[in-house]
């Protein structure tokens, strides 16, 4: 199992746990990426299984979360310069524009 923590992205890969084939989650959708809000213990005892409390959807039993085996941890690549600029702009921060070499005076100015 993955080392889950708050803020991780969880891709839903199944809506039925192998131990409970007749209990299908109606709140989750396969292929959707959710954000982990908290990692805890499930309401039932399963070998080493943890529960993921998700930001976007609430489980049937409040605060208990969904079993981690229903998800795969998604790890995005490290941010590059373009990503950092985009994030800064989305957060309302100013980003200096690079100088356009074609507009820069070659003779020492006016």
C-alpha positions as CSV (number, residue, x, y, z in Angstrom):
1,X,0.0,0.0,0.0
2,X,1.1,3.6,-0.7
3,X,2.4,6.0,2.0
4,X,-0.7,8.2,2.0
5,X,-0.8,11.6,3.6
6,X,-3.1,14.7,3.4
7,X,-2.8,16.5,0.1
8,X,-2.1,13.4,-1.9
9,X,-4.0,12.7,-5.1
10,X,-5.9,9.4,-5.3
11,X,-7.1,7.9,-8.6
12,X,-10.2,5.7,-8.1
13,X,-9.5,2.4,-9.7
14,X,-12.4,0.3,-8.3
15,X,-15.6,0.9,-6.4
16,X,-15.9,-2.6,-4.8
17,X,-13.5,-4.0,-2.2
18,X,-12.4,-7.6,-2.8
19,X,-13.5,-8.6,0.7
20,X,-17.0,-7.1,0.1
21,X,-17.9,-7.8,-3.5
22,X,-21.6,-7.1,-3.0
23,X,-21.0,-3.6,-1.4
24,X,-20.4,-1.2,-4.2
25,X,-19.7,2.5,-3.4
26,X,-22.2,4.7,-5.0
27,X,-20.3,7.8,-4.1
28,X,-17.0,7.1,-5.9
29,X,-16.4,7.0,-9.7
30,X,-13.7,5.0,-11.4
31,X,-11.2,7.3,-13.2
32,X,-11.8,10.3,-11.0
33,X,-8.9,11.8,-9.1
34,X,-9.7,12.9,-5.5
35,X,-7.7,14.8,-3.0
36,X,-6.8,13.1,0.3
37,X,-7.9,15.2,3.3
38,X,-7.0,12.8,6.1
39,X,-5.7,9.2,6.5
40,X,-7.2,7.1,9.3
41,X,-8.5,3.7,10.3
42,X,-11.4,2.1,8.6
43,X,-14.6,1.2,10.5
44,X,-13.9,-2.5,9.9
45,X,-10.7,-4.4,10.6
46,X,-8.7,-5.4,7.5
47,X,-5.1,-6.4,7.3
48,X,-3.2,-3.1,7.3
49,X,-5.8,-1.3,5.3
50,X,-6.3,2.4,6.0
51,X,-9.1,4.7,5.2
52,X,-8.8,7.8,3.1
53,X,-11.0,10.8,3.9
54,X,-11.5,12.7,0.6
55,X,-12.0,16.4,0.1
56,X,-14.5,16.0,-2.7
57,X,-16.8,13.3,-1.5
58,X,-18.1,12.2,1.9
59,X,-18.4,8.5,2.9
60,X,-21.6,6.9,4.0
61,X,-20.3,6.8,7.6
62,X,-19.2,10.3,8.5
63,X,-15.5,10.8,9.1
64,X,-14.6,7.1,8.3
65,X,-13.2,7.4,4.8
66,X,-12.9,5.0,1.9
67,X,-10.6,2.0,1.9
68,X,-7.2,2.8,0.4
69,X,-7.2,-0.3,-1.9
70,X,-9.9,1.4,-4.0
71,X,-7.3,4.0,-5.1
72,X,-3.8,4.4,-6.7
73,X,-1.6,7.2,-5.5
74,X,-1.0,9.8,-8.3
75,X,2.4,11.6,-8.1
76,X,2.6,14.5,-10.5
77,X,6.1,15.4,-11.9
78,X,8.1,18.1,-10.2
79,X,7.1,21.7,-11.2
80,X,9.2,23.4,-13.8
81,X,9.6,27.2,-14.3
82,X,6.4,27.4,-16.4
83,X,4.4,25.6,-13.7
84,X,5.8,27.9,-10.9
85,X,4.9,31.0,-12.9
86,X,1.4,29.7,-13.6
87,X,0.8,28.9,-10.0
88,X,2.1,32.3,-8.9
89,X,-0.3,34.0,-11.3
90,X,-3.2,31.9,-10.2
91,X,-2.4,32.9,-6.6
92,X,-2.5,36.6,-7.6
93,X,1.3,37.1,-7.4
94,X,3.2,39.3,-9.8
95,X,5.7,37.5,-12.1
96,X,8.4,39.6,-13.8
97,X,8.3,39.3,-17.6
98,X,11.6,38.4,-19.3
99,X,13.2,41.2,-21.3
100,X,12.6,41.1,-25.0
101,X,16.1,41.3,-26.4
102,X,14.8,42.8,-29.7
103,X,13.4,45.8,-27.8
104,X,16.4,46.5,-25.7
105,X,18.5,49.4,-26.9
106,X,21.9,48.5,-28.2
107,X,23.5,52.0,-28.1
108,X,23.2,52.9,-24.4
109,X,19.7,54.3,-24.4
110,X,18.3,57.7,-25.4
